[in-house]
Amino acid sequence: MIRINCPYCHATLSPAELEQADIQGQFGLLCPDCGSVLVREVPMPESHGIEAHYPEMPFHHAR
Ligand SMILES: [Zn+2]
């Protein structure tokens, strides 16, 4: 199980606890405690998203 440590409020979170958000048209994950953006998908020409960084996370690309 991957644990993510928020660098802003130092909360230890599981990926399922992160809030999904649309930030200026980009998919991102927010800390539910302080609302800081922890993960942000950078648009790339190839299909290389945040799954590459968290391969065990079940991502839902619902827009
Ligand atoms: Zn936080």
N, CA, C, O and the ligand as a Tripos MOL2 file, in Angstrom:
@<TRIPOS>MOLECULE
protein
  253   251    64     0     0
PROTEIN
NO_CHARGES

@<TRIPOS>ATOM
      1 N           0.8470   -1.2020    0.0000 N.3       1 MET1
      2 CA          0.0000    0.0000    0.0000 C.3       1 MET1
      3 C           0.8740    1.2400    0.0000 C.2       1 MET1
      4 O           1.7660    1.3850    0.8360 O.2       1 MET1
      5 N           0.6180    2.1110   -0.9200 N.am      2 ILE2
      6 CA          1.3840    3.3450   -1.0250 C.3       2 ILE2
      7 C           0.8210    4.3740   -0.0470 C.2       2 ILE2
      8 O          -0.3930    4.5660    0.0300 O.2       2 ILE2
      9 N           1.6940    5.0240    0.6850 N.am      3 ARG3
     10 CA          1.2740    6.1290    1.5450 C.3       3 ARG3
     11 C           1.9030    7.4000    0.9970 C.2       3 ARG3
     12 O           3.0750    7.4240    0.6220 O.2       3 ARG3
     13 N           1.1110    8.4370    0.9620 N.am      4 ILE4
     14 CA          1.6050    9.7230    0.4700 C.3       4 ILE4
     15 C           1.6720   10.6820    1.6470 C.2       4 ILE4
     16 O           0.7010   10.8500    2.3850 O.2       4 ILE4
     17 N           2.8250   11.3070    1.8120 N.am      5 ASN5
     18 CA          2.9880   12.2620    2.8850 C.3       5 ASN5
     19 C           2.8460   13.6610    2.3060 C.2       5 ASN5
     20 O           3.6180   14.0780    1.4420 O.2       5 ASN5
     21 N           1.8540   14.3670    2.7950 N.am      6 CYS6
     22 CA          1.6390   15.7200    2.2990 C.3       6 CYS6
     23 C           2.7890   16.6180    2.7600 C.2       6 CYS6
     24 O           3.0370   16.7160    3.9620 O.2       6 CYS6
     25 N           3.4970   17.2760    1.8360 N.am      7 PRO7
     26 CA          4.6200   18.1270    2.2340 C.3       7 PRO7
     27 C           4.1680   19.4330    2.8820 C.2       7 PRO7
     28 O           4.9890   20.1710    3.4270 O.2       7 PRO7
     29 N           2.8800   19.7220    2.8290 N.am      8 TYR8
     30 CA          2.3890   21.0080    3.3510 C.3       8 TYR8
     31 C           1.8790   20.8790    4.7790 C.2       8 TYR8
     32 O           2.2590   21.6630    5.6470 O.2       8 TYR8
     33 N           1.0160   19.8890    5.0280 N.am      9 CYS9
     34 CA          0.4670   19.7360    6.3840 C.3       9 CYS9
     35 C           0.9550   18.4470    7.0380 C.2       9 CYS9
     36 O           0.5980   18.1580    8.1800 O.2       9 CYS9
     37 N           1.7760   17.6630    6.3150 N.am     10 HIS10
     38 CA          2.4180   16.4540    6.8400 C.3      10 HIS10
     39 C           1.4070   15.3810    7.2350 C.2      10 HIS10
     40 O           1.6780   14.5500    8.1020 O.2      10 HIS10
     41 N           0.2550   15.4090    6.6000 N.am     11 ALA11
     42 CA         -0.7070   14.3360    6.8190 C.3      11 ALA11
     43 C          -0.2730   13.1150    6.0110 C.2      11 ALA11
     44 O           0.1970   13.2440    4.8800 O.2      11 ALA11
     45 N          -0.4340   11.9430    6.5950 N.am     12 THR12
     46 CA         -0.1410   10.7090    5.8740 C.3      12 THR12
     47 C          -1.4370   10.1990    5.2760 C.2      12 THR12
     48 O          -2.4080    9.9450    5.9880 O.2      12 THR12
     49 N          -1.4420   10.0530    3.9800 N.am     13 LEU13
     50 CA         -2.6800    9.7490    3.2640 C.3      13 LEU13
     51 C          -2.4910    8.5410    2.3840 C.2      13 LEU13
     52 O          -1.4050    8.3070    1.8530 O.2      13 LEU13
     53 N          -3.5410    7.7820    2.2350 N.am     14 SER14
     54 CA         -3.5270    6.7450    1.2150 C.3      14 SER14
     55 C          -4.0370    7.3680   -0.0820 C.2      14 SER14
     56 O          -4.7810    8.3480   -0.0460 O.2      14 SER14
     57 N          -3.6470    6.8120   -1.2180 N.am     15 PRO15
     58 CA         -4.0960    7.3970   -2.4870 C.3      15 PRO15
     59 C          -5.6090    7.5150   -2.5830 C.2      15 PRO15
     60 O          -6.1180    8.4310   -3.2290 O.2      15 PRO15
     61 N          -6.3350    6.6010   -1.9490 N.am     16 ALA16
     62 CA         -7.7920    6.6400   -2.0150 C.3      16 ALA16
     63 C          -8.3580    7.8360   -1.2650 C.2      16 ALA16
     64 O          -9.4910    8.2480   -1.5140 O.2      16 ALA16
     65 N          -7.5750    8.3970   -0.3460 N.am     17 GLU17
     66 CA         -8.0670    9.5240    0.4400 C.3      17 GLU17
     67 C          -7.8850   10.8560   -0.2750 C.2      17 GLU17
     68 O          -8.4950   11.8580    0.1010 O.2      17 GLU17
     69 N          -7.0550   10.8650   -1.2920 N.am     18 LEU18
     70 CA         -6.8170   12.1240   -2.0010 C.3      18 LEU18
     71 C          -8.0490   12.5290   -2.7820 C.2      18 LEU18
     72 O          -8.7910   11.6850   -3.2830 O.2      18 LEU18
     73 N          -8.2540   13.8160   -2.8790 N.am     19 GLU19
     74 CA         -9.3910   14.3140   -3.6310 C.3      19 GLU19
     75 C          -8.9740   14.5640   -5.0700 C.2      19 GLU19
     76 O          -7.9480   15.1820   -5.3520 O.2      19 GLU19
     77 N          -9.8040   14.0640   -5.9620 N.am     20 GLN20
     78 CA         -9.5280   14.2930   -7.3730 C.3      20 GLN20
     79 C         -10.1010   15.6410   -7.7720 C.2      20 GLN20
     80 O         -11.2000   16.0120   -7.3620 O.2      20 GLN20
     81 N          -9.3480   16.3580   -8.5700 N.am     21 ALA21
     82 CA         -9.7970   17.6790   -8.9610 C.3      21 ALA21
     83 C          -9.3490   17.9800  -10.3820 C.2      21 ALA21
     84 O          -8.3870   17.4100  -10.8980 O.2      21 ALA21
     85 N         -10.0750   18.8840  -10.9810 N.am     22 ASP22
     86 CA         -9.7060   19.3460  -12.3110 C.3      22 ASP22
     87 C          -9.0790   20.7260  -12.1530 C.2      22 ASP22
     88 O          -9.7580   21.6870  -11.7910 O.2      22 ASP22
     89 N          -7.7920   20.8170  -12.4230 N.am     23 ILE23
     90 CA         -7.0810   22.0780  -12.2500 C.3      23 ILE23
     91 C          -6.7400   22.6330  -13.6220 C.2      23 ILE23
     92 O          -5.8350   22.1420  -14.2960 O.2      23 ILE23
     93 N          -7.4510   23.6300  -14.0140 N.am     24 GLN24
     94 CA         -7.2320   24.2660  -15.3110 C.3      24 GLN24
     95 C          -7.2060   23.2190  -16.4290 C.2      24 GLN24
     96 O          -6.3560   23.2480  -17.3190 O.2      24 GLN24
     97 N          -8.1570   22.3050  -16.3500 N.am     25 GLY25
     98 CA         -8.2760   21.2930  -17.3890 C.3      25 GLY25
     99 C          -7.3540   20.1170  -17.2070 C.2      25 GLY25
    100 O          -7.3820   19.1850  -18.0100 O.2      25 GLY25
    101 N          -6.5210   20.1320  -16.1530 N.am     26 GLN26
    102 CA         -5.6270   19.0150  -15.9080 C.3      26 GLN26
    103 C          -6.1250   18.2150  -14.7110 C.2      26 GLN26
    104 O          -6.6970   18.7650  -13.7700 O.2      26 GLN26
    105 N          -5.8960   16.9080  -14.7680 N.am     27 PHE27
    106 CA         -6.2580   16.0450  -13.6610 C.3      27 PHE27
    107 C          -5.2450   16.2110  -12.5390 C.2      27 PHE27
    108 O          -4.0370   16.1880  -12.7780 O.2      27 PHE27
    109 N          -5.7320   16.3780  -11.3200 N.am     28 GLY28
    110 CA         -4.8240   16.5190  -10.1950 C.3      28 GLY28
    111 C          -5.4050   15.8770   -8.9570 C.2      28 GLY28
    112 O          -6.5990   15.5850   -8.8900 O.2      28 GLY28
    113 N          -4.5460   15.6590   -7.9790 N.am     29 LEU29
    114 CA         -4.9750   15.1000   -6.7090 C.3      29 LEU29
    115 C          -4.6550   16.0950   -5.6000 C.2      29 LEU29
    116 O          -3.5410   16.6120   -5.5140 O.2      29 LEU29
    117 N          -5.6400   16.3530   -4.7610 N.am     30 LEU30
    118 CA         -5.4870   17.3240   -3.6900 C.3      30 LEU30
    119 C          -5.4050   16.6280   -2.3490 C.2      30 LEU30
    120 O          -5.9900   15.5640   -2.1500 O.2      30 LEU30
    121 N          -4.6700   17.2430   -1.4260 N.am     31 CYS31
    122 CA         -4.6870   16.8010   -0.0400 C.3      31 CYS31
    123 C          -6.0390   17.1900    0.5610 C.2      31 CYS31
    124 O          -6.4150   18.3620    0.5120 O.2      31 CYS31
    125 N          -6.7730   16.2340    1.1230 N.am     32 PRO32
    126 CA         -8.0920   16.5710    1.6790 C.3      32 PRO32
    127 C          -7.9870   17.4120    2.9490 C.2      32 PRO32
    128 O          -8.9590   18.0520    3.3500 O.2      32 PRO32
    129 N          -6.8270   17.4150    3.5780 N.am     33 ASP33
    130 CA         -6.6680   18.1690    4.8190 C.3      33 ASP33
    131 C          -6.4160   19.6480    4.5700 C.2      33 ASP33
    132 O          -7.0730   20.4990    5.1690 O.2      33 ASP33
    133 N          -5.4680   19.9600    3.6900 N.am     34 CYS34
    134 CA         -5.1000   21.3610    3.4950 C.3      34 CYS34
    135 C          -5.4260   21.8580    2.0990 C.2      34 CYS34
    136 O          -5.3100   23.0540    1.8280 O.2      34 CYS34
    137 N          -5.8350   20.9570    1.2010 N.am     35 GLY35
    138 CA         -6.2460   21.3840   -0.1230 C.3      35 GLY35
    139 C          -5.1120   21.6910   -1.0800 C.2      35 GLY35
    140 O          -5.3410   22.2510   -2.1520 O.2      35 GLY35
    141 N          -3.8850   21.3310   -0.7070 N.am     36 SER36
    142 CA         -2.7600   21.5800   -1.6000 C.3      36 SER36
    143 C          -2.7260   20.5420   -2.7140 C.2      36 SER36
    144 O          -3.1390   19.3980   -2.5280 O.2      36 SER36
    145 N          -2.2310   20.9560   -3.8620 N.am     37 VAL37
    146 CA         -2.1100   20.0450   -4.9910 C.3      37 VAL37
    147 C          -0.8660   19.1830   -4.7790 C.2      37 VAL37
    148 O           0.2520   19.6930   -4.6960 O.2      37 VAL37
    149 N          -1.0770   17.8790   -4.6950 N.am     38 LEU38
    150 CA          0.0450   16.9670   -4.4830 C.3      38 LEU38
    151 C           0.5150   16.3380   -5.7770 C.2      38 LEU38
    152 O           1.7160   16.1980   -6.0100 O.2      38 LEU38
    153 N          -0.4240   15.9620   -6.6100 N.am     39 VAL39
    154 CA         -0.0910   15.3150   -7.8700 C.3      39 VAL39
    155 C          -0.8140   16.0500   -8.9790 C.2      39 VAL39
    156 O          -2.0010   16.3590   -8.8760 O.2      39 VAL39
    157 N          -0.0890   16.3180  -10.0210 N.am     40 ARG40
    158 CA         -0.6880   17.0480  -11.1250 C.3      40 ARG40
    159 C          -0.2470   16.3970  -12.4160 C.2      40 ARG40
    160 O           0.9390   16.1570  -12.6430 O.2      40 ARG40
    161 N          -1.2140   16.1210  -13.2480 N.am     41 GLU41
    162 CA         -0.9000   15.4720  -14.5060 C.3      41 GLU41
    163 C          -0.4410   16.5200  -15.5110 C.2      41 GLU41
    164 O          -1.1540   17.4780  -15.8090 O.2      41 GLU41
    165 N           0.7650   16.3130  -16.0220 N.am     42 VAL42
    166 CA          1.2990   17.2330  -17.0130 C.3      42 VAL42
    167 C           0.9730   16.6800  -18.3930 C.2      42 VAL42
    168 O           1.2960   15.5310  -18.6920 O.2      42 VAL42
    169 N           0.3440   17.4770  -19.2230 N.am     43 PRO43
    170 CA          0.0010   16.9940  -20.5610 C.3      43 PRO43
    171 C           1.2550   16.7150  -21.3880 C.2      43 PRO43
    172 O           2.0930   17.5940  -21.5870 O.2      43 PRO43
    173 N           1.3630   15.4900  -21.8600 N.am     44 MET44
    174 CA          2.5130   15.0760  -22.6570 C.3      44 MET44
    175 C           2.0210   14.5210  -23.9770 C.2      44 MET44
    176 O           0.8990   14.0220  -24.0600 O.2      44 MET44
    177 N           2.8510   14.6010  -25.0190 N.am     45 PRO45
    178 CA          2.4420   14.0520  -26.3170 C.3      45 PRO45
    179 C           2.2310   12.5460  -26.2610 C.2      45 PRO45
    180 O           1.3030   12.0380  -26.8910 O.2      45 PRO45
    181 N           3.0560   11.8270  -25.5320 N.am     46 GLU46
    182 CA          2.8710   10.3870  -25.4020 C.3      46 GLU46
    183 C           1.9150   10.1150  -24.2480 C.2      46 GLU46
    184 O           1.6700   10.9930  -23.4210 O.2      46 GLU46
    185 N           1.3780    8.9090  -24.1910 N.am     47 SER47
    186 CA          0.4500    8.5580  -23.1280 C.3      47 SER47
    187 C           1.2460    8.1920  -21.8750 C.2      47 SER47
    188 O           1.4300    7.0200  -21.5490 O.2      47 SER47
    189 N           1.6990    9.2100  -21.2010 N.am     48 HIS48
    190 CA          2.5430    9.0010  -20.0220 C.3      48 HIS48
    191 C           2.0240    9.9150  -18.9320 C.2      48 HIS48
    192 O           2.3960   11.0860  -18.8600 O.2      48 HIS48
    193 N           1.1660    9.3760  -18.0860 N.am     49 GLY49
    194 CA          0.5470   10.2010  -17.0620 C.3      49 GLY49
    195 C           1.0950    9.8870  -15.7020 C.2      49 GLY49
    196 O           2.2130    9.3900  -15.5700 O.2      49 GLY49
    197 N           0.3010   10.1790  -14.6740 N.am     50 ILE50
    198 CA          0.7470    9.9410  -13.3150 C.3      50 ILE50
    199 C           0.7250    8.4660  -12.9660 C.2      50 ILE50
    200 O           1.2400    8.0810  -11.9170 O.2      50 ILE50
    201 N           0.1410    7.6240  -13.8200 N.am     51 GLU51
    202 CA          0.1960    6.1920  -13.5720 C.3      51 GLU51
    203 C           1.6370    5.7050  -13.5370 C.2      51 GLU51
    204 O           1.9520    4.7340  -12.8500 O.2      51 GLU51
    205 N           2.5140    6.3810  -14.2790 N.am     52 ALA52
    206 CA          3.9080    5.9740  -14.3220 C.3      52 ALA52
    207 C           4.5720    6.1600  -12.9670 C.2      52 ALA52
    208 O           5.5190    5.4500  -12.6290 O.2      52 ALA52
    209 N           4.0790    7.1080  -12.2010 N.am     53 HIS53
    210 CA          4.6830    7.3750  -10.9010 C.3      53 HIS53
    211 C           4.0330    6.5350   -9.8040 C.2      53 HIS53
    212 O           4.6790    6.2000   -8.8100 O.2      53 HIS53
    213 N           2.7780    6.2000   -9.9790 N.am     54 TYR54
    214 CA          2.0650    5.3850   -9.0070 C.3      54 TYR54
    215 C           1.4140    4.2140   -9.7300 C.2      54 TYR54
    216 O           0.1950    4.1780   -9.9000 O.2      54 TYR54
    217 N           2.2360    3.2570  -10.1540 N.am     55 PRO55
    218 CA          1.6890    2.1850  -11.0170 C.3      55 PRO55
    219 C           0.6740    1.3080  -10.3070 C.2      55 PRO55
    220 O          -0.1160    0.6340  -10.9690 O.2      55 PRO55
    221 N           0.6700    1.2950   -8.9740 N.am     56 GLU56
    222 CA         -0.2670    0.4320   -8.2720 C.3      56 GLU56
    223 C          -1.5780    1.1270   -7.9690 C.2      56 GLU56
    224 O          -2.5060    0.5090   -7.4470 O.2      56 GLU56
    225 N          -1.6630    2.3990   -8.2910 N.am     57 MET57
    226 CA         -2.8930    3.1230   -7.9830 C.3      57 MET57
    227 C          -3.9310    2.8940   -9.0740 C.2      57 MET57
    228 O          -3.6250    2.9910  -10.2630 O.2      57 MET57
    229 N          -5.1310    2.5970   -8.6720 N.am     58 PRO58
    230 CA         -6.2060    2.4670   -9.6690 C.3      58 PRO58
    231 C          -6.7230    3.8540  -10.0750 C.2      58 PRO58
    232 O          -7.4290    4.5150   -9.3140 O.2      58 PRO58
    233 N          -6.3640    4.2660  -11.2580 N.am     59 PHE59
    234 CA         -6.7770    5.5930  -11.7010 C.3      59 PHE59
    235 C          -8.0100    5.5130  -12.5740 C.2      59 PHE59
    236 O          -8.1660    4.6170  -13.4040 O.2      59 PHE59
    237 N          -8.8590    6.4610  -12.3590 N.am     60 HIS60
    238 CA        -10.0720    6.5440  -13.1650 C.3      60 HIS60
    239 C         -10.0000    7.8270  -13.9620 C.2      60 HIS60
    240 O         -10.0070    8.9220  -13.4000 O.2      60 HIS60
    241 N          -9.9330    7.6910  -15.2400 N.am     61 HIS61
    242 CA         -9.8050    8.8780  -16.0620 C.3      61 HIS61
    243 C         -11.1650    9.4150  -16.4620 C.2      61 HIS61
    244 O         -11.4370    9.6530  -17.6390 O.2      61 HIS61
    245 N         -12.0040    9.5990  -15.4730 N.am     62 ALA62
    246 CA        -13.3100   10.2010  -15.7430 C.3      62 ALA62
    247 C         -13.1610   11.7080  -15.7950 C.2      62 ALA62
    248 O         -12.5710   12.3130  -14.9000 O.2      62 ALA62
    249 N         -13.6810   12.2940  -16.8130 N.am     63 ARG63
    250 CA        -13.5810   13.7390  -16.9400 C.3      63 ARG63
    251 C         -14.9490   14.3350  -16.7960 C.2      63 ARG63
    252 O         -15.1020   15.5540  -16.8690 O.2      63 ARG63
    253 ZN         -1.9620   18.5810    3.2550 Zn       64 ZN64
@<TRIPOS>BOND
     1     1     2 1
     2     2     3 1
     3     3     4 2
     4     3     5 am
     5     5     6 1
     6     6     7 1
     7     7     8 2
     8     7     9 am
     9     9    10 1
    10    10    11 1
    11    11    12 2
    12    11    13 am
    13    13    14 1
    14    14    15 1
    15    15    16 2
    16    15    17 am
    17    17    18 1
    18    18    19 1
    19    19    20 2
    20    19    21 am
    21    21    22 1
    22    22    23 1
    23    23    24 2
    24    23    25 am
    25    25    26 1
    26    26    27 1
    27    27    28 2
    28    27    29 am
    29    29    30 1
    30    30    31 1
    31    31    32 2
    32    31    33 am
    33    33    34 1
    34    34    35 1
    35    35    36 2
    36    35    37 am
    37    37    38 1
    38    38    39 1
    39    39    40 2
    40    39    41 am
    41    41    42 1
    42    42    43 1
    43    43    44 2
    44    43    45 am
    45    45    46 1
    46    46    47 1
    47    47    48 2
    48    47    49 am
    49    49    50 1
    50    50    51 1
    51    51    52 2
    52    51    53 am
    53    53    54 1
    54    54    55 1
    55    55    56 2
    56    55    57 am
    57    57    58 1
    58    58    59 1
    59    59    60 2
    60    59    61 am
    61    61    62 1
    62    62    63 1
    63    63    64 2
    64    63    65 am
    65    65    66 1
    66    66    67 1
    67    67    68 2
    68    67    69 am
    69    69    70 1
    70    70    71 1
    71    71    72 2
    72    71    73 am
    73    73    74 1
    74    74    75 1
    75    75    76 2
    76    75    77 am
    77    77    78 1
    78    78    79 1
    79    79    80 2
    80    79    81 am
    81    81    82 1
    82    82    83 1
    83    83    84 2
    84    83    85 am
    85    85    86 1
    86    86    87 1
    87    87    88 2
    88    87    89 am
    89    89    90 1
    90    90    91 1
    91    91    92 2
    92    91    93 am
    93    93    94 1
    94    94    95 1
    95    95    96 2
    96    95    97 am
    97    97    98 1
    98    98    99 1
    99    99   100 2
   100    99   101 am
   101   101   102 1
   102   102   103 1
   103   103   104 2
   104   103   105 am
   105   105   106 1
   106   106   107 1
   107   107   108 2
   108   107   109 am
   109   109   110 1
   110   110   111 1
   111   111   112 2
   112   111   113 am
   113   113   114 1
   114   114   115 1
   115   115   116 2
   116   115   117 am
   117   117   118 1
   118   118   119 1
   119   119   120 2
   120   119   121 am
   121   121   122 1
   122   122   123 1
   123   123   124 2
   124   123   125 am
   125   125   126 1
   126   126   127 1
   127   127   128 2
   128   127   129 am
   129   129   130 1
   130   130   131 1
   131   131   132 2
   132   131   133 am
   133   133   134 1
   134   134   135 1
   135   135   136 2
   136   135   137 am
   137   137   138 1
   138   138   139 1
   139   139   140 2
   140   139   141 am
   141   141   142 1
   142   142   143 1
   143   143   144 2
   144   143   145 am
   145   145   146 1
   146   146   147 1
   147   147   148 2
   148   147   149 am
   149   149   150 1
   150   150   151 1
   151   151   152 2
   152   151   153 am
   153   153   154 1
   154   154   155 1
   155   155   156 2
   156   155   157 am
   157   157   158 1
   158   158   159 1
   159   159   160 2
   160   159   161 am
   161   161   162 1
   162   162   163 1
   163   163   164 2
   164   163   165 am
   165   165   166 1
   166   166   167 1
   167   167   168 2
   168   167   169 am
   169   169   170 1
   170   170   171 1
   171   171   172 2
   172   171   173 am
   173   173   174 1
   174   174   175 1
   175   175   176 2
   176   175   177 am
   177   177   178 1
   178   178   179 1
   179   179   180 2
   180   179   181 am
   181   181   182 1
   182   182   183 1
   183   183   184 2
   184   183   185 am
   185   185   186 1
   186   186   187 1
   187   187   188 2
   188   187   189 am
   189   189   190 1
   190   190   191 1
   191   191   192 2
   192   191   193 am
   193   193   194 1
   194   194   195 1
   195   195   196 2
   196   195   197 am
   197   197   198 1
   198   198   199 1
   199   199   200 2
   200   199   201 am
   201   201   202 1
   202   202   203 1
   203   203   204 2
   204   203   205 am
   205   205   206 1
   206   206   207 1
   207   207   208 2
   208   207   209 am
   209   209   210 1
   210   210   211 1
   211   211   212 2
   212   211   213 am
   213   213   214 1
   214   214   215 1
   215   215   216 2
   216   215   217 am
   217   217   218 1
   218   218   219 1
   219   219   220 2
   220   219   221 am
   221   221   222 1
   222   222   223 1
   223   223   224 2
   224   223   225 am
   225   225   226 1
   226   226   227 1
   227   227   228 2
   228   227   229 am
   229   229   230 1
   230   230   231 1
   231   231   232 2
   232   231   233 am
   233   233   234 1
   234   234   235 1
   235   235   236 2
   236   235   237 am
   237   237   238 1
   238   238   239 1
   239   239   240 2
   240   239   241 am
   241   241   242 1
   242   242   243 1
   243   243   244 2
   244   243   245 am
   245   245   246 1
   246   246   247 1
   247   247   248 2
   248   247   249 am
   249   249   250 1
   250   250   251 1
   251   251   252 2
@<TRIPOS>SUBSTRUCTURE
     1 MET1         2 RESIDUE 1 A MET
     2 ILE2         6 RESIDUE 1 A ILE
     3 ARG3        10 RESIDUE 1 A ARG
     4 ILE4        14 RESIDUE 1 A ILE
     5 ASN5        18 RESIDUE 1 A ASN
     6 CYS6        22 RESIDUE 1 A CYS
     7 PRO7        26 RESIDUE 1 A PRO
     8 TYR8        30 RESIDUE 1 A TYR
     9 CYS9        34 RESIDUE 1 A CYS
    10 HIS10       38 RESIDUE 1 A HIS
    11 ALA11       42 RESIDUE 1 A ALA
    12 THR12       46 RESIDUE 1 A THR
    13 LEU13       50 RESIDUE 1 A LEU
    14 SER14       54 RESIDUE 1 A SER
    15 PRO15       58 RESIDUE 1 A PRO
    16 ALA16       62 RESIDUE 1 A ALA
    17 GLU17       66 RESIDUE 1 A GLU
    18 LEU18       70 RESIDUE 1 A LEU
    19 GLU19       74 RESIDUE 1 A GLU
    20 GLN20       78 RESIDUE 1 A GLN
    21 ALA21       82 RESIDUE 1 A ALA
    22 ASP22       86 RESIDUE 1 A ASP
    23 ILE23       90 RESIDUE 1 A ILE
    24 GLN24       94 RESIDUE 1 A GLN
    25 GLY25       98 RESIDUE 1 A GLY
    26 GLN26      102 RESIDUE 1 A GLN
    27 PHE27      106 RESIDUE 1 A PHE
    28 GLY28      110 RESIDUE 1 A GLY
    29 LEU29      114 RESIDUE 1 A LEU
    30 LEU30      118 RESIDUE 1 A LEU
    31 CYS31      122 RESIDUE 1 A CYS
    32 PRO32      126 RESIDUE 1 A PRO
    33 ASP33      130 RESIDUE 1 A ASP
    34 CYS34      134 RESIDUE 1 A CYS
    35 GLY35      138 RESIDUE 1 A GLY
    36 SER36      142 RESIDUE 1 A SER
    37 VAL37      146 RESIDUE 1 A VAL
    38 LEU38      150 RESIDUE 1 A LEU
    39 VAL39      154 RESIDUE 1 A VAL
    40 ARG40      158 RESIDUE 1 A ARG
    41 GLU41      162 RESIDUE 1 A GLU
    42 VAL42      166 RESIDUE 1 A VAL
    43 PRO43      170 RESIDUE 1 A PRO
    44 MET44      174 RESIDUE 1 A MET
    45 PRO45      178 RESIDUE 1 A PRO
    46 GLU46      182 RESIDUE 1 A GLU
    47 SER47      186 RESIDUE 1 A SER
    48 HIS48      190 RESIDUE 1 A HIS
    49 GLY49      194 RESIDUE 1 A GLY
    50 ILE50      198 RESIDUE 1 A ILE
    51 GLU51      202 RESIDUE 1 A GLU
    52 ALA52      206 RESIDUE 1 A ALA
    53 HIS53      210 RESIDUE 1 A HIS
    54 TYR54      214 RESIDUE 1 A TYR
    55 PRO55      218 RESIDUE 1 A PRO
    56 GLU56      222 RESIDUE 1 A GLU
    57 MET57      226 RESIDUE 1 A MET
    58 PRO58      230 RESIDUE 1 A PRO
    59 PHE59      234 RESIDUE 1 A PHE
    60 HIS60      238 RESIDUE 1 A HIS
    61 HIS61      242 RESIDUE 1 A HIS
    62 ALA62      246 RESIDUE 1 A ALA
    63 ARG63      250 RESIDUE 1 A ARG
    64 ZN64       253 GROUP 0 **** ****
